[in-house]
Amino acid sequence: MRTSQLVGGDLTRMSVRQLEEVMRTLGPKQARSQEAARAMVAELMEIEAEWRLGQRHRNPGFAPVSPVDGIGEGRGEVTGAVDHMAEAATRYCYESELAQVAHALVGGITEHQAAAVLMCTRLVARSMAPRDEKRELTSEQLAHPSRQVWALQRLGFPPGGGCRFLSAGAMRKAATQARGRMVRHVIHRIEEENTTSCVLVTG
């Protein structure tokens, strides 16, 4: 990445790897590195929300064919079974490296904080809006009891928990605390492993 990009590039348009490069190049204690860490956490939470809303419901890894099917038949012509296995492998895409990093970050905060930070993602705000409306719901709208319960269930939180947040303000406060905790974790990891080629994301 060019120095000009590191110093003045739009962090919100950078990939997680690029954001990590900013922190490693400038040093984790620099103000811009702190901004990069916040941008990284925001992007990873969108990835986590996307997985919870979509990929985790797709029965990843399930192959509609027996793994022992065809044994003893030799290695002749390719059959449709291979296509099914390829489809199963594709379903593992949710376990990409970035998704694993996102899972790990969420695992380091409380369930209450995780619920708040995921409820405050743009993806959830869009997905919970009426299908005929191209807009994002406000935090006040998302905090409405009935919509809040439905959104939390879609995000994989235990049903029957009811409303976790009495107000949008309480939800935003918990989300801010969660982000702060995750940002500190990211910065700590960069400081701890600053001599390696990559700490959070490899490749």
C-alpha positions as CSV (number, residue, x, y, z in Angstrom):
1,M,0.0,0.0,0.0
2,R,1.3,3.5,-0.8
3,T,2.3,5.8,1.9
4,S,-0.3,8.3,0.7
5,Q,-3.0,5.8,1.2
6,L,-1.7,4.9,4.7
7,V,-1.7,8.5,5.7
8,G,-4.8,9.9,3.9
9,G,-6.8,7.0,2.4
10,D,-10.4,6.4,3.2
11,L,-10.3,3.8,6.0
12,T,-13.9,2.8,5.4
13,R,-13.1,1.7,1.9
14,M,-10.1,-0.5,2.9
15,S,-10.2,-4.2,3.4
16,V,-9.4,-5.8,6.8
17,R,-6.0,-6.8,5.5
18,Q,-5.3,-3.2,4.4
19,L,-6.5,-1.8,7.8
20,E,-4.2,-4.2,9.5
21,E,-1.3,-3.0,7.3
22,V,-2.1,0.6,8.3
23,M,-1.8,-0.4,12.0
24,R,1.4,-2.4,11.5
25,T,3.1,0.3,9.4
26,L,2.2,3.3,11.5
27,G,2.3,1.6,14.8
28,P,-0.7,0.6,16.9
29,K,-0.5,3.7,19.2
30,Q,-0.9,6.2,16.4
31,A,-4.3,8.0,16.1
32,R,-4.8,6.8,12.6
33,S,-4.1,3.2,13.7
34,Q,-6.8,3.6,16.3
35,E,-9.2,4.7,13.6
36,A,-8.2,1.7,11.5
37,A,-8.9,-0.6,14.4
38,R,-12.4,0.9,14.8
39,A,-13.0,0.5,11.0
40,M,-11.8,-3.1,11.2
41,V,-14.1,-4.0,14.0
42,A,-17.0,-2.4,12.2
43,E,-16.3,-4.4,9.1
44,L,-15.8,-7.7,11.0
45,M,-19.1,-7.1,12.8
46,E,-20.9,-6.7,9.4
47,I,-19.3,-10.0,8.4
48,E,-20.5,-11.7,11.6
49,A,-24.0,-10.3,11.1
50,E,-24.1,-11.6,7.5
51,W,-23.0,-15.0,8.6
52,R,-25.6,-15.2,11.4
53,L,-28.4,-13.9,9.2
54,G,-27.6,-16.1,6.2
55,Q,-24.9,-18.7,6.1
56,R,-25.5,-20.4,9.4
57,H,-29.0,-21.3,8.3
58,R,-27.7,-23.1,5.1
59,N,-26.6,-26.3,6.8
60,P,-22.9,-25.7,5.8
61,G,-21.0,-28.8,4.9
62,F,-23.9,-31.1,4.3
63,A,-23.5,-33.1,1.2
64,P,-26.6,-34.8,-0.4
65,V,-24.5,-37.9,-1.2
66,S,-22.9,-40.5,0.9
67,P,-19.1,-40.1,1.3
68,V,-18.7,-43.8,0.6
69,D,-20.9,-43.8,-2.4
70,G,-19.1,-45.2,-5.5
71,I,-16.3,-47.0,-3.5
72,G,-15.1,-49.9,-5.6
73,E,-16.3,-48.4,-8.9
74,G,-12.8,-47.2,-9.9
75,R,-11.8,-43.7,-11.0
76,G,-13.6,-43.5,-14.2
77,E,-15.9,-40.8,-15.5
78,V,-16.9,-37.9,-13.2
79,T,-20.4,-38.2,-11.8
80,G,-22.9,-35.9,-10.4
81,A,-21.8,-36.9,-6.9
82,V,-18.7,-34.7,-7.4
83,D,-20.9,-31.7,-8.1
84,H,-22.7,-32.3,-4.8
85,M,-19.4,-32.5,-2.9
86,A,-18.3,-29.3,-4.6
87,E,-21.5,-27.6,-3.4
88,A,-20.8,-28.9,0.1
89,A,-17.3,-27.4,0.0
90,T,-18.7,-24.1,-1.2
91,R,-21.0,-24.0,1.9
92,Y,-17.9,-23.8,4.0
93,C,-17.2,-20.3,2.7
94,Y,-18.7,-18.9,5.8
95,E,-15.7,-20.3,7.7
96,S,-13.4,-18.1,5.7
97,E,-10.5,-16.5,7.6
98,L,-12.3,-13.2,8.1
99,A,-15.4,-15.0,9.5
100,Q,-13.2,-16.9,12.0
101,V,-11.6,-13.6,13.1
102,A,-15.1,-12.1,13.5
103,H,-16.3,-15.1,15.5
104,A,-13.2,-14.8,17.8
105,L,-13.9,-11.2,18.5
106,V,-17.5,-11.8,19.4
107,G,-16.4,-14.6,21.6
108,G,-14.4,-12.1,23.6
109,I,-17.3,-10.0,24.7
110,T,-20.4,-10.7,26.7
111,E,-23.6,-12.0,25.1
112,H,-25.4,-8.8,26.0
113,Q,-22.6,-6.8,24.2
114,A,-22.6,-9.1,21.2
115,A,-26.4,-8.7,20.9
116,A,-26.0,-4.9,21.0
117,V,-23.2,-4.5,18.6
118,L,-24.8,-6.9,16.0
119,M,-28.1,-5.1,16.3
120,C,-26.4,-1.9,15.5
121,T,-24.8,-3.1,12.2
122,R,-26.0,-1.7,9.0
123,L,-26.8,-5.1,7.6
124,V,-29.3,-5.8,10.4
125,A,-30.8,-2.3,9.9
126,R,-31.3,-3.1,6.2
127,S,-32.5,-6.7,6.6
128,M,-35.1,-5.8,9.2
129,A,-36.7,-3.1,7.1
130,P,-39.8,-3.9,5.1
131,R,-38.9,-5.7,1.9
132,D,-40.7,-3.1,-0.3
133,E,-38.6,-0.3,1.2
134,K,-35.0,0.4,0.4
135,R,-33.9,1.9,3.7
136,E,-32.3,1.2,7.0
137,L,-34.2,1.1,10.2
138,T,-33.1,3.5,12.9
139,S,-31.9,2.2,16.3
140,E,-35.1,3.4,17.8
141,Q,-37.1,1.3,15.3
142,L,-34.9,-1.7,15.9
143,A,-35.3,-1.4,19.7
144,H,-39.0,-1.7,19.4
145,P,-39.9,-4.8,21.5
146,S,-41.5,-6.9,18.8
147,R,-38.9,-6.1,16.2
148,Q,-36.0,-6.4,18.7
149,V,-37.1,-9.9,19.7
150,W,-37.4,-11.0,16.1
151,A,-34.0,-9.6,15.1
152,L,-32.3,-11.2,18.1
153,Q,-33.7,-14.6,17.2
154,R,-32.6,-14.2,13.6
155,L,-29.1,-13.4,14.9
156,G,-29.1,-16.7,16.7
157,F,-29.6,-15.5,20.3
158,P,-31.7,-17.9,22.5
159,P,-35.4,-17.5,21.9
160,G,-37.5,-16.6,24.9
161,G,-35.0,-14.1,26.1
162,G,-37.4,-11.3,25.3
163,C,-36.2,-7.7,25.0
164,R,-32.6,-7.2,26.0
165,F,-32.6,-3.4,25.7
166,L,-35.2,-1.2,27.2
167,S,-34.3,1.7,24.9
168,A,-32.3,2.5,21.8
169,G,-29.9,4.5,23.9
170,A,-29.2,1.5,26.1
171,M,-28.6,-0.6,23.0
172,R,-26.2,2.0,21.5
173,K,-24.4,2.3,24.8
174,A,-23.8,-1.5,25.1
175,A,-22.7,-1.5,21.4
176,T,-20.2,1.3,22.0
177,Q,-18.8,-0.6,25.0
178,A,-18.5,-3.8,22.9
179,R,-16.7,-2.0,20.1
180,G,-14.3,-0.4,22.5
181,R,-13.4,-3.8,24.0
182,M,-12.9,-5.3,20.6
183,V,-10.8,-2.4,19.4
184,R,-8.5,-2.7,22.5
185,H,-8.2,-6.4,21.7
186,V,-7.2,-5.8,18.1
187,I,-4.6,-3.1,19.2
188,H,-3.2,-5.4,21.8
189,R,-2.8,-8.2,19.3
190,I,-1.0,-5.9,16.9
191,E,1.3,-4.7,19.6
192,E,2.0,-8.3,20.8
193,E,2.7,-9.7,17.4
194,N,4.1,-6.7,15.5
195,T,7.1,-8.7,14.3
196,T,5.1,-11.2,12.3
197,S,3.9,-10.8,8.8
198,C,0.2,-10.9,9.9
199,V,-1.6,-11.3,13.1
200,L,-5.3,-11.3,12.5
201,V,-5.6,-12.4,8.9
202,T,-3.1,-14.4,6.9
203,G,-2.5,-14.8,3.2
